[in-house]
Amino acid sequence: MKTYLLVQLDSEGAPFSEVTDTLEDLGFRREAGSGYDFVYDWGREASVKDSLRFADQIQEALRGKSVYFRIESVEE
C-alpha cells in the first residue's frame, strides 16, 4: 500500500524545506511526475484504521505550519 500526499502552502506559513523535513521524518519521500508531492510506502497492506491514524499523525506534524494537504492511500 502507498499513501500519496499533495500539499498546498500558504505564503505566510512554514517554508517548503521545513515542511519537507517534517514529512520525511514521518517516512515520506519526494515524488515527482505523479501529480503528488510525496509518497509513503507502507511495505504491506494497511487497514482503513491504519490510514486514518497516519492522517492524524500528518495533521499533527503539520500543525501551525499553515499547510493544506490532500491524502490518498491506494493498494499497489
PyMOL Python script that loads the backbone (N, CA, C, O; Angstrom):
from pymol import cmd

cmd.read_pdbstr("""\
ATOM      1  N   MET A   1       0.840  -1.174   0.000  1.00  0.00           N
ATOM      2  CA  MET A   1       0.000   0.000   0.000  1.00  0.00           C
ATOM      3  C   MET A   1       0.885   1.237   0.000  1.00  0.00           C
ATOM      4  O   MET A   1       1.955   1.253   0.608  1.00  0.00           O
ATOM      5  N   LYS A   2       0.425   2.262  -0.685  1.00  0.00           N
ATOM      6  CA  LYS A   2       1.137   3.534  -0.705  1.00  0.00           C
ATOM      7  C   LYS A   2       0.173   4.657  -0.366  1.00  0.00           C
ATOM      8  O   LYS A   2      -1.008   4.605  -0.707  1.00  0.00           O
ATOM      9  N   THR A   3       0.688   5.662   0.303  1.00  0.00           N
ATOM     10  CA  THR A   3      -0.081   6.860   0.622  1.00  0.00           C
ATOM     11  C   THR A   3       0.572   8.033  -0.087  1.00  0.00           C
ATOM     12  O   THR A   3       1.764   8.294   0.077  1.00  0.00           O
ATOM     13  N   TYR A   4      -0.227   8.732  -0.875  1.00  0.00           N
ATOM     14  CA  TYR A   4       0.252   9.890  -1.633  1.00  0.00           C
ATOM     15  C   TYR A   4      -0.253  11.163  -0.963  1.00  0.00           C
ATOM     16  O   TYR A   4      -1.353  11.208  -0.413  1.00  0.00           O
ATOM     17  N   LEU A   5       0.584  12.193  -1.027  1.00  0.00           N
ATOM     18  CA  LEU A   5       0.256  13.444  -0.351  1.00  0.00           C
ATOM     19  C   LEU A   5       0.513  14.607  -1.295  1.00  0.00           C
ATOM     20  O   LEU A   5       1.581  14.710  -1.899  1.00  0.00           O
ATOM     21  N   LEU A   6      -0.468  15.471  -1.411  1.00  0.00           N
ATOM     22  CA  LEU A   6      -0.348  16.707  -2.170  1.00  0.00           C
ATOM     23  C   LEU A   6      -0.455  17.845  -1.162  1.00  0.00           C
ATOM     24  O   LEU A   6      -1.411  17.895  -0.387  1.00  0.00           O
ATOM     25  N   VAL A   7       0.502  18.748  -1.161  1.00  0.00           N
ATOM     26  CA  VAL A   7       0.481  19.840  -0.195  1.00  0.00           C
ATOM     27  C   VAL A   7       0.269  21.171  -0.896  1.00  0.00           C
ATOM     28  O   VAL A   7       0.686  21.373  -2.036  1.00  0.00           O
ATOM     29  N   GLN A   8      -0.392  22.072  -0.179  1.00  0.00           N
ATOM     30  CA  GLN A   8      -0.595  23.437  -0.647  1.00  0.00           C
ATOM     31  C   GLN A   8      -0.109  24.349   0.471  1.00  0.00           C
ATOM     32  O   GLN A   8      -0.593  24.281   1.600  1.00  0.00           O
ATOM     33  N   LEU A   9       0.848  25.197   0.142  1.00  0.00           N
ATOM     34  CA  LEU A   9       1.461  26.062   1.137  1.00  0.00           C
ATOM     35  C   LEU A   9       0.797  27.429   1.153  1.00  0.00           C
ATOM     36  O   LEU A   9       0.258  27.888   0.145  1.00  0.00           O
ATOM     37  N   ASP A  10       0.844  28.058   2.289  1.00  0.00           N
ATOM     38  CA  ASP A  10       0.391  29.429   2.477  1.00  0.00           C
ATOM     39  C   ASP A  10       1.643  30.299   2.524  1.00  0.00           C
ATOM     40  O   ASP A  10       2.614  29.941   3.190  1.00  0.00           O
ATOM     41  N   SER A  11       1.636  31.425   1.837  1.00  0.00           N
ATOM     42  CA  SER A  11       2.824  32.284   1.804  1.00  0.00           C
ATOM     43  C   SER A  11       3.202  32.798   3.192  1.00  0.00           C
ATOM     44  O   SER A  11       4.332  33.242   3.397  1.00  0.00           O
ATOM     45  N   GLU A  12       2.292  32.745   4.126  1.00  0.00           N
ATOM     46  CA  GLU A  12       2.566  33.185   5.498  1.00  0.00           C
ATOM     47  C   GLU A  12       2.967  32.021   6.401  1.00  0.00           C
ATOM     48  O   GLU A  12       3.212  32.215   7.592  1.00  0.00           O
ATOM     49  N   GLY A  13       3.034  30.832   5.850  1.00  0.00           N
ATOM     50  CA  GLY A  13       3.340  29.645   6.645  1.00  0.00           C
ATOM     51  C   GLY A  13       4.801  29.247   6.589  1.00  0.00           C
ATOM     52  O   GLY A  13       5.665  30.029   6.194  1.00  0.00           O
ATOM     53  N   ALA A  14       5.052  28.025   6.989  1.00  0.00           N
ATOM     54  CA  ALA A  14       6.409  27.479   7.042  1.00  0.00           C
ATOM     55  C   ALA A  14       6.989  27.345   5.632  1.00  0.00           C
ATOM     56  O   ALA A  14       6.251  27.123   4.673  1.00  0.00           O
ATOM     57  N   PRO A  15       8.311  27.481   5.511  1.00  0.00           N
ATOM     58  CA  PRO A  15       8.951  27.271   4.203  1.00  0.00           C
ATOM     59  C   PRO A  15       8.828  25.812   3.758  1.00  0.00           C
ATOM     60  O   PRO A  15       8.721  24.904   4.582  1.00  0.00           O
ATOM     61  N   PHE A  16       8.845  25.607   2.440  1.00  0.00           N
ATOM     62  CA  PHE A  16       8.689  24.265   1.891  1.00  0.00           C
ATOM     63  C   PHE A  16       9.777  23.327   2.398  1.00  0.00           C
ATOM     64  O   PHE A  16       9.520  22.144   2.623  1.00  0.00           O
ATOM     65  N   SER A  17      10.976  23.838   2.579  1.00  0.00           N
ATOM     66  CA  SER A  17      12.065  22.986   3.076  1.00  0.00           C
ATOM     67  C   SER A  17      11.752  22.447   4.466  1.00  0.00           C
ATOM     68  O   SER A  17      12.077  21.299   4.769  1.00  0.00           O
ATOM     69  N   GLU A  18      11.125  23.257   5.315  1.00  0.00           N
ATOM     70  CA  GLU A  18      10.739  22.805   6.659  1.00  0.00           C
ATOM     71  C   GLU A  18       9.617  21.768   6.585  1.00  0.00           C
ATOM     72  O   GLU A  18       9.630  20.774   7.311  1.00  0.00           O
ATOM     73  N   VAL A  19       8.656  22.009   5.710  1.00  0.00           N
ATOM     74  CA  VAL A  19       7.554  21.069   5.518  1.00  0.00           C
ATOM     75  C   VAL A  19       8.102  19.737   5.005  1.00  0.00           C
ATOM     76  O   VAL A  19       7.691  18.672   5.465  1.00  0.00           O
ATOM     77  N   THR A  20       9.025  19.803   4.055  1.00  0.00           N
ATOM     78  CA  THR A  20       9.642  18.590   3.516  1.00  0.00           C
ATOM     79  C   THR A  20      10.354  17.811   4.613  1.00  0.00           C
ATOM     80  O   THR A  20      10.192  16.595   4.714  1.00  0.00           O
ATOM     81  N   ASP A  21      11.137  18.496   5.430  1.00  0.00           N
ATOM     82  CA  ASP A  21      11.840  17.827   6.538  1.00  0.00           C
ATOM     83  C   ASP A  21      10.855  17.139   7.476  1.00  0.00           C
ATOM     84  O   ASP A  21      11.088  16.012   7.912  1.00  0.00           O
ATOM     85  N   THR A  22       9.767  17.814   7.782  1.00  0.00           N
ATOM     86  CA  THR A  22       8.753  17.261   8.676  1.00  0.00           C
ATOM     87  C   THR A  22       8.147  15.986   8.092  1.00  0.00           C
ATOM     88  O   THR A  22       7.995  14.987   8.793  1.00  0.00           O
ATOM     89  N   LEU A  23       7.805  16.026   6.820  1.00  0.00           N
ATOM     90  CA  LEU A  23       7.186  14.867   6.170  1.00  0.00           C
ATOM     91  C   LEU A  23       8.185  13.730   5.988  1.00  0.00           C
ATOM     92  O   LEU A  23       7.818  12.562   6.115  1.00  0.00           O
ATOM     93  N   GLU A  24       9.426  14.051   5.697  1.00  0.00           N
ATOM     94  CA  GLU A  24      10.446  12.997   5.585  1.00  0.00           C
ATOM     95  C   GLU A  24      10.682  12.320   6.934  1.00  0.00           C
ATOM     96  O   GLU A  24      10.978  11.126   6.987  1.00  0.00           O
ATOM     97  N   ASP A  25      10.553  13.074   8.018  1.00  0.00           N
ATOM     98  CA  ASP A  25      10.661  12.480   9.359  1.00  0.00           C
ATOM     99  C   ASP A  25       9.553  11.459   9.612  1.00  0.00           C
ATOM    100  O   ASP A  25       9.722  10.541  10.414  1.00  0.00           O
ATOM    101  N   LEU A  26       8.415  11.620   8.923  1.00  0.00           N
ATOM    102  CA  LEU A  26       7.306  10.670   9.039  1.00  0.00           C
ATOM    103  C   LEU A  26       7.480   9.474   8.102  1.00  0.00           C
ATOM    104  O   LEU A  26       6.712   8.514   8.174  1.00  0.00           O
ATOM    105  N   GLY A  27       8.481   9.526   7.228  1.00  0.00           N
ATOM    106  CA  GLY A  27       8.726   8.415   6.317  1.00  0.00           C
ATOM    107  C   GLY A  27       8.357   8.684   4.866  1.00  0.00           C
ATOM    108  O   GLY A  27       8.516   7.804   4.020  1.00  0.00           O
ATOM    109  N   PHE A  28       7.865   9.888   4.560  1.00  0.00           N
ATOM    110  CA  PHE A  28       7.555  10.240   3.178  1.00  0.00           C
ATOM    111  C   PHE A  28       8.833  10.484   2.399  1.00  0.00           C
ATOM    112  O   PHE A  28       9.874  10.821   2.963  1.00  0.00           O
ATOM    113  N   ARG A  29       8.729  10.306   1.078  1.00  0.00           N
ATOM    114  CA  ARG A  29       9.811  10.720   0.198  1.00  0.00           C
ATOM    115  C   ARG A  29       9.203  11.569  -0.909  1.00  0.00           C
ATOM    116  O   ARG A  29       8.034  11.412  -1.260  1.00  0.00           O
ATOM    117  N   ARG A  30      10.010  12.467  -1.450  1.00  0.00           N
ATOM    118  CA  ARG A  30       9.528  13.345  -2.522  1.00  0.00           C
ATOM    119  C   ARG A  30       9.123  12.507  -3.726  1.00  0.00           C
ATOM    120  O   ARG A  30       9.767  11.509  -4.049  1.00  0.00           O
ATOM    121  N   GLU A  31       8.062  12.920  -4.375  1.00  0.00           N
ATOM    122  CA  GLU A  31       7.522  12.215  -5.534  1.00  0.00           C
ATOM    123  C   GLU A  31       7.436  13.214  -6.685  1.00  0.00           C
ATOM    124  O   GLU A  31       6.896  14.307  -6.519  1.00  0.00           O
ATOM    125  N   ALA A  32       7.961  12.846  -7.841  1.00  0.00           N
ATOM    126  CA  ALA A  32       7.913  13.731  -9.000  1.00  0.00           C
ATOM    127  C   ALA A  32       7.149  13.062 -10.133  1.00  0.00           C
ATOM    128  O   ALA A  32       7.272  11.859 -10.362  1.00  0.00           O
ATOM    129  N   GLY A  33       6.370  13.855 -10.825  1.00  0.00           N
ATOM    130  CA  GLY A  33       5.714  13.371 -12.034  1.00  0.00           C
ATOM    131  C   GLY A  33       4.440  12.579 -11.842  1.00  0.00           C
ATOM    132  O   GLY A  33       3.879  12.084 -12.820  1.00  0.00           O
ATOM    133  N   SER A  34       3.962  12.441 -10.610  1.00  0.00           N
ATOM    134  CA  SER A  34       2.749  11.650 -10.399  1.00  0.00           C
ATOM    135  C   SER A  34       1.531  12.509 -10.071  1.00  0.00           C
ATOM    136  O   SER A  34       0.426  11.984  -9.929  1.00  0.00           O
ATOM    137  N   GLY A  35       1.716  13.800  -9.952  1.00  0.00           N
ATOM    138  CA  GLY A  35       0.623  14.671  -9.540  1.00  0.00           C
ATOM    139  C   GLY A  35       0.561  14.851  -8.039  1.00  0.00           C
ATOM    140  O   GLY A  35      -0.279  15.595  -7.535  1.00  0.00           O
ATOM    141  N   TYR A  36       1.440  14.179  -7.324  1.00  0.00           N
ATOM    142  CA  TYR A  36       1.533  14.310  -5.876  1.00  0.00           C
ATOM    143  C   TYR A  36       2.930  14.796  -5.511  1.00  0.00           C
ATOM    144  O   TYR A  36       3.866  14.667  -6.300  1.00  0.00           O
ATOM    145  N   ASP A  37       3.062  15.346  -4.330  1.00  0.00           N
ATOM    146  CA  ASP A  37       4.346  15.869  -3.880  1.00  0.00           C
ATOM    147  C   ASP A  37       5.175  14.845  -3.108  1.00  0.00           C
ATOM    148  O   ASP A  37       6.405  14.868  -3.157  1.00  0.00           O
ATOM    149  N   PHE A  38       4.483  13.935  -2.386  1.00  0.00           N
ATOM    150  CA  PHE A  38       5.167  12.970  -1.531  1.00  0.00           C
ATOM    151  C   PHE A  38       4.486  11.618  -1.611  1.00  0.00           C
ATOM    152  O   PHE A  38       3.304  11.520  -1.940  1.00  0.00           O
ATOM    153  N   VAL A  39       5.254  10.567  -1.304  1.00  0.00           N
ATOM    154  CA  VAL A  39       4.696   9.224  -1.231  1.00  0.00           C
ATOM    155  C   VAL A  39       5.270   8.523  -0.003  1.00  0.00           C
ATOM    156  O   VAL A  39       6.438   8.690   0.351  1.00  0.00           O
ATOM    157  N   TYR A  40       4.409   7.733   0.633  1.00  0.00           N
ATOM    158  CA  TYR A  40       4.807   6.894   1.764  1.00  0.00           C
ATOM    159  C   TYR A  40       4.501   5.454   1.370  1.00  0.00           C
ATOM    160  O   TYR A  40       3.358   5.118   1.058  1.00  0.00           O
ATOM    161  N   ASP A  41       5.515   4.615   1.385  1.00  0.00           N
ATOM    162  CA  ASP A  41       5.339   3.209   1.030  1.00  0.00           C
ATOM    163  C   ASP A  41       5.215   2.407   2.323  1.00  0.00           C
ATOM    164  O   ASP A  41       6.167   2.314   3.098  1.00  0.00           O
ATOM    165  N   TRP A  42       4.052   1.837   2.547  1.00  0.00           N
ATOM    166  CA  TRP A  42       3.801   1.072   3.766  1.00  0.00           C
ATOM    167  C   TRP A  42       4.606  -0.221   3.791  1.00  0.00           C
ATOM    168  O   TRP A  42       4.942  -0.725   4.863  1.00  0.00           O
ATOM    169  N   GLY A  43       4.914  -0.757   2.621  1.00  0.00           N
ATOM    170  CA  GLY A  43       5.620  -2.028   2.557  1.00  0.00           C
ATOM    171  C   GLY A  43       4.750  -3.216   2.926  1.00  0.00           C
ATOM    172  O   GLY A  43       5.243  -4.332   3.095  1.00  0.00           O
ATOM    173  N   ARG A  44       3.471  -2.974   3.049  1.00  0.00           N
ATOM    174  CA  ARG A  44       2.499  -4.013   3.429  1.00  0.00           C
ATOM    175  C   ARG A  44       1.106  -3.475   3.153  1.00  0.00           C
ATOM    176  O   ARG A  44       0.944  -2.318   2.766  1.00  0.00           O
ATOM    177  N   GLU A  45       0.114  -4.309   3.352  1.00  0.00           N
ATOM    178  CA  GLU A  45      -1.266  -3.828   3.295  1.00  0.00           C
ATOM    179  C   GLU A  45      -1.554  -3.079   4.590  1.00  0.00           C
ATOM    180  O   GLU A  45      -1.036  -3.427   5.651  1.00  0.00           O
ATOM    181  N   ALA A  46      -2.363  -2.076   4.492  1.00  0.00           N
ATOM    182  CA  ALA A  46      -2.754  -1.303   5.672  1.00  0.00           C
ATOM    183  C   ALA A  46      -4.270  -1.180   5.694  1.00  0.00           C
ATOM    184  O   ALA A  46      -4.918  -1.118   4.649  1.00  0.00           O
ATOM    185  N   SER A  47      -4.816  -1.145   6.881  1.00  0.00           N
ATOM    186  CA  SER A  47      -6.269  -1.034   7.034  1.00  0.00           C
ATOM    187  C   SER A  47      -6.699   0.430   6.944  1.00  0.00           C
ATOM    188  O   SER A  47      -5.874   1.342   6.989  1.00  0.00           O
ATOM    189  N   VAL A  48      -7.992   0.626   6.817  1.00  0.00           N
ATOM    190  CA  VAL A  48      -8.543   1.977   6.835  1.00  0.00           C
ATOM    191  C   VAL A  48      -8.191   2.645   8.160  1.00  0.00           C
ATOM    192  O   VAL A  48      -7.863   3.831   8.197  1.00  0.00           O
ATOM    193  N   LYS A  49      -8.258   1.889   9.233  1.00  0.00           N
ATOM    194  CA  LYS A  49      -7.917   2.429  10.554  1.00  0.00           C
ATOM    195  C   LYS A  49      -6.452   2.883  10.588  1.00  0.00           C
ATOM    196  O   LYS A  49      -6.147   3.932  11.155  1.00  0.00           O
ATOM    197  N   ASP A  50      -5.542   2.102   9.987  1.00  0.00           N
ATOM    198  CA  ASP A  50      -4.133   2.493   9.897  1.00  0.00           C
ATOM    199  C   ASP A  50      -4.001   3.819   9.144  1.00  0.00           C
ATOM    200  O   ASP A  50      -3.276   4.718   9.571  1.00  0.00           O
ATOM    201  N   SER A  51      -4.709   3.925   8.025  1.00  0.00           N
ATOM    202  CA  SER A  51      -4.653   5.138   7.210  1.00  0.00           C
ATOM    203  C   SER A  51      -5.166   6.352   7.968  1.00  0.00           C
ATOM    204  O   SER A  51      -4.596   7.439   7.873  1.00  0.00           O
ATOM    205  N   LEU A  52      -6.239   6.163   8.718  1.00  0.00           N
ATOM    206  CA  LEU A  52      -6.796   7.273   9.493  1.00  0.00           C
ATOM    207  C   LEU A  52      -5.841   7.727  10.589  1.00  0.00           C
ATOM    208  O   LEU A  52      -5.674   8.925  10.817  1.00  0.00           O
ATOM    209  N   ARG A  53      -5.219   6.775  11.264  1.00  0.00           N
ATOM    210  CA  ARG A  53      -4.225   7.118  12.293  1.00  0.00           C
ATOM    211  C   ARG A  53      -3.056   7.882  11.684  1.00  0.00           C
ATOM    212  O   ARG A  53      -2.565   8.851  12.263  1.00  0.00           O
ATOM    213  N   PHE A  54      -2.615   7.434  10.507  1.00  0.00           N
ATOM    214  CA  PHE A  54      -1.499   8.084   9.840  1.00  0.00           C
ATOM    215  C   PHE A  54      -1.887   9.505   9.429  1.00  0.00           C
ATOM    216  O   PHE A  54      -1.082  10.427   9.564  1.00  0.00           O
ATOM    217  N   ALA A  55      -3.103   9.688   8.932  1.00  0.00           N
ATOM    218  CA  ALA A  55      -3.580  11.027   8.575  1.00  0.00           C
ATOM    219  C   ALA A  55      -3.587  11.937   9.806  1.00  0.00           C
ATOM    220  O   ALA A  55      -3.244  13.115   9.707  1.00  0.00           O
ATOM    221  N   ASP A  56      -3.972  11.401  10.953  1.00  0.00           N
ATOM    222  CA  ASP A  56      -3.921  12.174  12.203  1.00  0.00           C
ATOM    223  C   ASP A  56      -2.490  12.583  12.534  1.00  0.00           C
ATOM    224  O   ASP A  56      -2.251  13.708  12.974  1.00  0.00           O
ATOM    225  N   GLN A  57      -1.533  11.669  12.325  1.00  0.00           N
ATOM    226  CA  GLN A  57      -0.124  11.974  12.589  1.00  0.00           C
ATOM    227  C   GLN A  57       0.386  13.072  11.660  1.00  0.00           C
ATOM    228  O   GLN A  57       1.125  13.961  12.083  1.00  0.00           O
ATOM    229  N   ILE A  58      -0.011  13.001  10.404  1.00  0.00           N
ATOM    230  CA  ILE A  58       0.384  14.025   9.433  1.00  0.00           C
ATOM    231  C   ILE A  58      -0.173  15.374   9.853  1.00  0.00           C
ATOM    232  O   ILE A  58       0.543  16.376   9.866  1.00  0.00           O
ATOM    233  N   GLN A  59      -1.458  15.394  10.196  1.00  0.00           N
ATOM    234  CA  GLN A  59      -2.099  16.640  10.608  1.00  0.00           C
ATOM    235  C   GLN A  59      -1.398  17.230  11.828  1.00  0.00           C
ATOM    236  O   GLN A  59      -1.162  18.438  11.880  1.00  0.00           O
ATOM    237  N   GLU A  60      -1.066  16.405  12.795  1.00  0.00           N
ATOM    238  CA  GLU A  60      -0.387  16.879  14.000  1.00  0.00           C
ATOM    239  C   GLU A  60       1.012  17.414  13.666  1.00  0.00           C
ATOM    240  O   GLU A  60       1.425  18.448  14.191  1.00  0.00           O
ATOM    241  N   ALA A  61       1.728  16.715  12.802  1.00  0.00           N
ATOM    242  CA  ALA A  61       3.085  17.136  12.442  1.00  0.00           C
ATOM    243  C   ALA A  61       3.078  18.473  11.694  1.00  0.00           C
ATOM    244  O   ALA A  61       4.016  19.261  11.818  1.00  0.00           O
ATOM    245  N   LEU A  62       2.023  18.723  10.922  1.00  0.00           N
ATOM    246  CA  LEU A  62       1.949  19.956  10.139  1.00  0.00           C
ATOM    247  C   LEU A  62       1.238  21.103  10.869  1.00  0.00           C
ATOM    248  O   LEU A  62       1.151  22.215  10.349  1.00  0.00           O
ATOM    249  N   ARG A  63       0.743  20.830  12.049  1.00  0.00           N
ATOM    250  CA  ARG A  63       0.017  21.846  12.816  1.00  0.00           C
ATOM    251  C   ARG A  63       0.886  23.099  12.993  1.00  0.00           C
ATOM    252  O   ARG A  63       2.059  23.013  13.355  1.00  0.00           O
ATOM    253  N   GLY A  64       0.286  24.252  12.733  1.00  0.00           N
ATOM    254  CA  GLY A  64       0.969  25.524  12.913  1.00  0.00           C
ATOM    255  C   GLY A  64       1.837  25.948  11.736  1.00  0.00           C
ATOM    256  O   GLY A  64       2.441  27.020  11.769  1.00  0.00           O
ATOM    257  N   LYS A  65       1.907  25.121  10.699  1.00  0.00           N
ATOM    258  CA  LYS A  65       2.749  25.435   9.552  1.00  0.00           C
ATOM    259  C   LYS A  65       1.954  26.043   8.385  1.00  0.00           C
ATOM    260  O   LYS A  65       2.531  26.349   7.342  1.00  0.00           O
ATOM    261  N   SER A  66       0.666  26.214   8.552  1.00  0.00           N
ATOM    262  CA  SER A  66      -0.215  26.765   7.509  1.00  0.00           C
ATOM    263  C   SER A  66      -0.102  25.980   6.208  1.00  0.00           C
ATOM    264  O   SER A  66       0.125  26.546   5.139  1.00  0.00           O
ATOM    265  N   VAL A  67      -0.265  24.668   6.322  1.00  0.00           N
ATOM    266  CA  VAL A  67      -0.195  23.780   5.169  1.00  0.00           C
ATOM    267  C   VAL A  67      -1.527  23.055   5.029  1.00  0.00           C
ATOM    268  O   VAL A  67      -2.058  22.509   5.996  1.00  0.00           O
ATOM    269  N   TYR A  68      -2.056  23.059   3.812  1.00  0.00           N
ATOM    270  CA  TYR A  68      -3.232  22.268   3.493  1.00  0.00           C
ATOM    271  C   TYR A  68      -2.725  21.028   2.764  1.00  0.00           C
ATOM    272  O   TYR A  68      -1.753  21.096   2.012  1.00  0.00           O
ATOM    273  N   PHE A  69      -3.380  19.908   2.986  1.00  0.00           N
ATOM    274  CA  PHE A  69      -2.924  18.713   2.296  1.00  0.00           C
ATOM    275  C   PHE A  69      -4.088  17.824   1.875  1.00  0.00           C
ATOM    276  O   PHE A  69      -5.177  17.839   2.449  1.00  0.00           O
ATOM    277  N   ARG A  70      -3.789  17.057   0.844  1.00  0.00           N
ATOM    278  CA  ARG A  70      -4.731  16.042   0.340  1.00  0.00           C
ATOM    279  C   ARG A  70      -3.990  14.716   0.414  1.00  0.00           C
ATOM    280  O   ARG A  70      -2.837  14.610  -0.002  1.00  0.00           O
ATOM    281  N   ILE A  71      -4.656  13.724   0.940  1.00  0.00           N
ATOM    282  CA  ILE A  71      -4.035  12.418   1.125  1.00  0.00           C
ATOM    283  C   ILE A  71      -4.855  11.365   0.386  1.00  0.00           C
ATOM    284  O   ILE A  71      -6.084  11.419   0.360  1.00  0.00           O
ATOM    285  N   GLU A  72      -4.153  10.413  -0.209  1.00  0.00           N
ATOM    286  CA  GLU A  72      -4.820   9.308  -0.905  1.00  0.00           C
ATOM    287  C   GLU A  72      -3.989   8.046  -0.698  1.00  0.00           C
ATOM    288  O   GLU A  72      -2.797   8.018  -1.002  1.00  0.00           O
ATOM    289  N   SER A  73      -4.622   7.021  -0.186  1.00  0.00           N
ATOM    290  CA  SER A  73      -3.942   5.740   0.005  1.00  0.00           C
ATOM    291  C   SER A  73      -4.510   4.727  -0.981  1.00  0.00           C
ATOM    292  O   SER A  73      -5.723   4.598  -1.142  1.00  0.00           O
ATOM    293  N   VAL A  74      -3.593   4.007  -1.639  1.00  0.00           N
ATOM    294  CA  VAL A  74      -4.007   3.014  -2.628  1.00  0.00           C
ATOM    295  C   VAL A  74      -3.205   1.743  -2.462  1.00  0.00           C
ATOM    296  O   VAL A  74      -2.040   1.769  -2.065  1.00  0.00           O
ATOM    297  N   GLU A  75      -3.846   0.634  -2.771  1.00  0.00           N
ATOM    298  CA  GLU A  75      -3.152  -0.655  -2.767  1.00  0.00           C
ATOM    299  C   GLU A  75      -2.437  -0.811  -4.100  1.00  0.00           C
ATOM    300  O   GLU A  75      -3.006  -0.533  -5.155  1.00  0.00           O
ATOM    301  N   GLU A  76      -1.209  -1.250  -4.047  1.00  0.00           N
ATOM    302  CA  GLU A  76      -0.446  -1.435  -5.293  1.00  0.00           C
ATOM    303  C   GLU A  76       0.167  -2.800  -5.325  1.00  0.00           C
ATOM    304  O   GLU A  76       0.848  -3.149  -6.289  1.00  0.00           O
TER     305      GLU A  76
END
""", "prot")
cmd.dss("prot")
cmd.show_as("cartoon", "prot")
cmd.util.cbc("prot")
cmd.orient("prot")
